[in-house]
């Protein structure tokens, strides 16, 4: 009875998004190992809400969530078949396929870019054109350089007038210490929210509003060779996360407790604020199932990566993603 009630609640809560829900009948417990992209944080709140509410168990899954020792490891681990699913980023999926790795995005966790340009008031950067003659810190990732170049060209700024500095993952310290005027690579929903809570009054330029094609910031990645074998298990997992996200939507403060329990070192105030900021991006477009990946957006972003010489072997996004395993997309 409890399972039936939970499933009905999920249907009602996500009905406003136009989503159909699969009724998942457990048929024995199936193990599933998920490798995160980073330490547990607000971007993973729907997953931990599902875990805390017992949604995985109700779907017949025994889910183990692991944190990577190296942020570059998840997509390699799933390509090697060492984990069932990994969380990664759309550009990383495309680059992996360009290198011949048989990986595929099976659902979007965050359906818009989070990567942004963040500065403090003293830098006087209100718009991309204000970056001229400034120093911008990045994590040293090549497509971040391309993001910056695209943003500058879109604002008629010569990229040679802007200095880049590789600060690794010390983006916020570099910004606060004055080593750079702005950073590109921080997430507006996390670093941006953190700086706002610290009363630093961050100024944020979202890259998809400044010339970079939109893309899915976080996606679930599977091994293409295992889709036929593991398809039902993956569908059950995504369906459970959709119900966790429904609870997150209904009661963000309570649903985030699962995340805080998984990582007690997190700042509860920051996580709650970040979840509330990110929540609209967890939800699918109206009429689409949870985890929807827009084919036209994937093709446009792939074309942008090719134009910026970030891809050389794959002509388009074909095979890089699938919506066939999403809840409500057909059994």
C-alpha positions as CSV (number, residue, x, y, z in Angstrom):
1,X,0.0,0.0,0.0
2,X,2.8,2.4,0.9
3,X,4.4,1.8,-2.5
4,X,1.2,2.5,-4.4
5,X,0.6,5.7,-2.5
6,X,4.2,6.9,-3.2
7,X,3.8,6.1,-6.9
8,X,0.5,8.0,-7.1
9,X,2.0,11.0,-5.4
10,X,4.8,11.1,-7.9
11,X,2.4,10.9,-10.8
12,X,0.4,13.8,-9.4
13,X,3.4,15.9,-8.6
14,X,5.0,15.6,-12.0
15,X,1.8,15.8,-13.9
16,X,2.3,19.6,-14.0
17,X,5.3,19.0,-16.2
18,X,3.3,16.8,-18.6
19,X,5.3,13.7,-17.7
20,X,4.0,10.2,-17.8
21,X,5.3,7.9,-15.1
22,X,6.2,4.2,-15.4
23,X,4.8,2.0,-12.7
24,X,7.9,0.0,-11.8
25,X,7.2,-3.4,-10.3
26,X,10.2,-4.8,-8.3
27,X,11.2,-8.3,-9.5
28,X,14.0,-9.0,-7.0
29,X,16.7,-6.7,-6.0
30,X,19.1,-5.7,-8.8
31,X,22.4,-4.1,-8.0
32,X,23.3,-0.8,-9.6
33,X,26.5,1.2,-9.0
34,X,26.5,4.9,-9.7
35,X,29.7,7.0,-9.8
36,X,29.2,10.7,-9.1
37,X,31.0,13.5,-11.0
38,X,32.2,15.1,-7.8
39,X,31.5,15.1,-4.1
40,X,27.8,14.9,-3.2
41,X,26.2,18.3,-3.6
42,X,23.0,20.1,-4.5
43,X,23.2,19.0,-8.1
44,X,22.6,15.4,-6.9
45,X,19.7,16.3,-4.6
46,X,17.1,14.3,-6.6
47,X,19.2,11.2,-6.4
48,X,19.7,11.4,-2.6
49,X,16.0,12.3,-2.1
50,X,15.1,9.1,-4.0
51,X,17.6,7.1,-1.8
52,X,16.2,8.6,1.4
53,X,12.6,8.0,0.5
54,X,13.2,4.4,-0.5
55,X,12.4,4.9,-4.1
56,X,15.3,2.8,-5.3
57,X,14.2,0.0,-3.1
58,X,10.6,0.2,-4.2
59,X,11.9,0.0,-7.8
60,X,13.7,-3.2,-7.0
61,X,17.2,-1.7,-7.0
62,X,20.1,-1.9,-4.6
63,X,21.9,1.3,-5.5
64,X,25.4,2.1,-4.4
65,X,26.6,5.7,-4.9
66,X,30.3,6.3,-5.1
67,X,32.4,9.5,-5.1
68,X,35.3,9.7,-7.6
69,X,38.8,10.2,-6.5
70,X,39.5,12.0,-9.8
71,X,36.8,14.1,-11.5
72,X,38.0,12.8,-14.8
73,X,37.4,9.2,-13.8
74,X,33.6,8.7,-14.0
75,X,33.2,8.6,-17.8
76,X,36.3,6.4,-18.2
77,X,35.0,4.0,-15.5
78,X,31.6,3.6,-17.2
79,X,33.3,3.1,-20.6
80,X,35.4,0.3,-19.1
81,X,32.3,-1.3,-17.6
82,X,33.4,-0.9,-14.0
83,X,30.2,1.0,-13.0
84,X,26.7,0.8,-14.3
85,X,26.1,4.6,-14.5
86,X,28.2,7.7,-14.1
87,X,27.4,11.4,-13.9
88,X,29.2,13.5,-16.4
89,X,28.8,16.6,-18.6
90,X,27.5,16.8,-22.2
91,X,30.8,18.1,-23.6
92,X,32.6,15.3,-21.9
93,X,30.3,12.7,-23.4
94,X,30.9,14.2,-26.9
95,X,34.6,14.3,-26.4
96,X,34.7,10.7,-25.1
97,X,32.8,9.5,-28.2
98,X,35.2,11.5,-30.4
99,X,38.0,9.4,-28.8
100,X,36.1,6.2,-29.6
101,X,34.7,5.4,-26.2
102,X,31.3,3.7,-26.4
103,X,29.4,5.8,-23.9
104,X,25.9,7.3,-24.2
105,X,23.9,9.9,-22.2
106,X,20.7,8.2,-21.0
107,X,19.1,11.1,-19.2
108,X,19.7,14.7,-18.2
109,X,19.9,15.6,-14.5
110,X,20.5,19.3,-15.1
111,X,19.0,20.5,-18.3
112,X,20.7,23.9,-18.8
113,X,24.3,25.1,-18.4
114,X,25.5,25.9,-14.9
115,X,28.9,27.1,-16.0
116,X,29.1,30.9,-15.8
117,X,31.3,33.9,-15.7
118,X,31.4,35.2,-12.1
119,X,33.0,38.4,-10.9
120,X,32.8,40.7,-7.8
121,X,31.6,44.4,-8.0
122,X,35.1,45.8,-7.8
123,X,35.9,44.4,-11.2
124,X,33.1,46.4,-12.8
125,X,32.0,43.5,-15.1
126,X,28.3,43.8,-15.7
127,X,28.3,42.4,-19.3
128,X,30.6,40.4,-21.5
129,X,32.0,43.6,-23.1
130,X,33.4,44.7,-19.8
131,X,35.8,41.8,-19.8
132,X,38.1,43.7,-22.2
133,X,41.6,44.1,-20.6
134,X,40.5,41.9,-17.6
135,X,42.0,38.6,-16.3
136,X,39.7,35.6,-16.3
137,X,40.5,32.5,-14.3
138,X,39.6,29.1,-15.6
139,X,40.1,25.5,-14.5
140,X,42.4,25.0,-17.6
141,X,39.8,23.0,-19.6
142,X,39.9,23.6,-23.3
143,X,36.2,24.1,-23.8
144,X,36.2,26.7,-21.1
145,X,38.6,28.7,-23.3
146,X,36.2,28.2,-26.2
147,X,33.3,29.3,-24.1
148,X,35.2,32.5,-23.2
149,X,36.2,33.1,-26.8
150,X,32.6,32.7,-28.0
151,X,31.2,35.0,-25.4
152,X,33.8,37.7,-26.3
153,X,33.3,37.4,-30.0
154,X,29.6,37.6,-29.5
155,X,30.1,40.9,-27.7
156,X,32.6,42.2,-30.4
157,X,35.5,42.0,-28.0
158,X,38.9,40.8,-29.4
159,X,39.8,37.7,-27.3
160,X,43.5,38.8,-27.4
161,X,42.6,41.8,-25.1
162,X,41.5,39.4,-22.3
163,X,44.1,37.5,-20.3
164,X,43.3,33.9,-19.2
165,X,44.9,32.3,-16.1
166,X,44.7,28.6,-15.3
167,X,43.8,28.5,-11.6
168,X,42.8,24.9,-11.5
169,X,39.9,24.2,-9.3
170,X,40.8,27.1,-7.0
171,X,38.4,29.4,-8.8
172,X,36.7,31.1,-5.9
173,X,39.9,31.6,-3.9
174,X,41.5,33.2,-7.0
175,X,38.6,35.5,-7.3
176,X,38.4,36.5,-3.7
177,X,42.2,37.1,-3.5
178,X,42.2,39.4,-6.5
179,X,44.4,37.2,-8.6
180,X,41.8,37.4,-11.4
181,X,39.0,39.8,-12.2
182,X,36.5,37.1,-13.0
183,X,36.2,33.3,-13.2
184,X,34.7,31.0,-15.9
185,X,34.0,27.5,-14.7
186,X,32.2,28.2,-11.5
187,X,28.5,27.2,-11.4
188,X,26.0,30.0,-10.9
189,X,23.9,27.8,-8.7
190,X,26.7,26.8,-6.4
191,X,29.7,29.1,-6.3
192,X,27.4,32.0,-7.3
193,X,25.0,31.2,-4.5
194,X,27.8,30.7,-2.0
195,X,29.2,34.1,-2.8
196,X,25.8,35.7,-2.5
197,X,25.3,34.1,0.9
198,X,28.7,35.5,2.0
199,X,27.4,39.0,1.0
200,X,30.0,39.3,-1.7
201,X,27.4,40.4,-4.3
202,X,28.6,38.3,-7.2
203,X,27.8,39.4,-10.7
204,X,27.0,36.5,-12.9
205,X,26.9,36.1,-16.7
206,X,25.3,32.8,-17.8
207,X,27.1,31.6,-20.8
208,X,24.1,30.3,-22.7
209,X,22.7,33.8,-22.6
210,X,26.0,35.3,-23.9
211,X,26.5,33.3,-27.2
212,X,27.3,29.7,-26.2
213,X,24.7,27.2,-27.4
214,X,22.7,25.6,-24.5
215,X,23.5,22.1,-23.3
216,X,22.8,19.7,-20.5
217,X,25.2,20.4,-17.7
218,X,24.8,17.1,-15.9
219,X,23.9,13.8,-17.6
220,X,23.6,10.2,-16.6
221,X,26.1,8.1,-18.8
222,X,25.9,4.4,-19.5
223,X,28.1,2.0,-21.5
224,X,26.5,1.7,-25.0
225,X,27.3,-2.0,-25.2
226,X,25.3,-2.7,-22.0
227,X,22.1,-0.9,-22.9
228,X,20.2,-3.9,-24.1
229,X,21.3,-5.9,-21.0
230,X,20.8,-3.2,-18.5
231,X,18.1,-1.1,-20.1
232,X,15.3,-2.1,-17.7
233,X,17.5,-1.5,-14.7
234,X,18.6,1.9,-16.0
235,X,14.9,2.8,-16.7
236,X,14.0,1.8,-13.1
237,X,16.8,4.0,-11.7
238,X,15.8,7.1,-13.7
239,X,12.1,6.5,-12.8
240,X,13.1,6.4,-9.1
241,X,15.1,9.6,-9.4
242,X,12.1,11.2,-11.1
243,X,10.1,10.4,-8.0
244,X,12.8,11.7,-5.7
245,X,12.8,14.9,-7.8
246,X,9.1,15.2,-7.4
247,X,9.4,15.1,-3.6
248,X,12.2,17.6,-3.9
249,X,9.9,19.9,-5.8
250,X,7.1,19.5,-3.3
251,X,9.2,19.9,-0.2
252,X,12.8,21.0,-0.9
253,X,13.8,21.6,2.7
254,X,12.8,18.1,3.8
255,X,14.0,16.2,0.7
256,X,17.5,17.7,0.9
257,X,18.0,15.9,4.2
258,X,19.1,12.8,2.3
259,X,21.9,14.7,0.7
260,X,23.1,16.2,4.0
261,X,23.0,12.8,5.6
262,X,25.2,11.4,2.8
263,X,27.8,14.2,3.2
264,X,27.6,15.7,6.8
265,X,30.5,18.1,5.9
266,X,28.2,20.1,3.6
267,X,26.9,23.5,4.7
268,X,23.1,22.9,5.1
269,X,22.3,26.6,4.4
270,X,24.3,26.6,1.1
271,X,22.9,23.2,0.0
272,X,19.3,24.3,0.6
273,X,19.8,27.6,-1.2
274,X,21.5,25.9,-4.1
275,X,18.8,23.2,-4.4
276,X,16.1,25.9,-4.6
277,X,18.1,27.8,-7.2
278,X,18.6,24.7,-9.3
279,X,15.2,23.0,-8.9
280,X,13.7,24.4,-12.2
281,X,16.6,22.9,-14.1
282,X,15.9,19.4,-12.7
283,X,12.5,19.4,-14.3
284,X,11.8,18.5,-17.9
285,X,10.1,20.8,-20.4
286,X,6.3,20.6,-20.4
287,X,5.0,17.5,-22.1
288,X,8.4,15.7,-21.9
289,X,9.5,12.9,-19.6
290,X,11.9,13.4,-16.7
291,X,15.5,13.4,-18.0
292,X,14.6,14.6,-21.5
293,X,17.5,15.5,-23.8
294,X,16.6,17.9,-26.6
295,X,17.9,16.4,-29.9
296,X,18.2,19.8,-31.6
297,X,20.1,21.3,-28.7
298,X,22.5,18.3,-28.7
299,X,23.1,18.8,-32.5
300,X,23.7,22.5,-32.2
301,X,26.1,22.1,-29.3
302,X,28.0,19.4,-31.2
303,X,28.3,21.7,-34.2
304,X,29.7,24.4,-31.9
305,X,32.3,22.0,-30.5
306,X,33.3,21.0,-34.1
307,X,33.6,24.7,-35.1
308,X,35.8,25.3,-32.1
309,X,38.0,22.3,-33.0
310,X,37.1,20.4,-29.8
311,X,35.9,17.4,-31.9
312,X,37.4,16.0,-35.0
313,X,36.0,12.5,-35.5
314,X,32.3,12.5,-34.9
315,X,30.2,14.5,-37.4
316,X,27.2,15.1,-35.2
317,X,25.5,14.0,-32.0
318,X,24.1,10.8,-33.4
319,X,24.5,8.0,-30.8
320,X,25.7,10.3,-28.1
321,X,22.4,10.4,-26.3
322,X,19.1,8.5,-26.1
323,X,15.7,9.3,-24.6
324,X,14.5,5.7,-25.0
325,X,15.0,4.7,-21.3
326,X,13.2,7.7,-19.7
327,X,10.2,7.1,-17.6
328,X,7.0,7.3,-19.6
329,X,8.8,7.1,-22.9
330,X,7.4,3.7,-23.6
331,X,8.1,0.1,-22.4
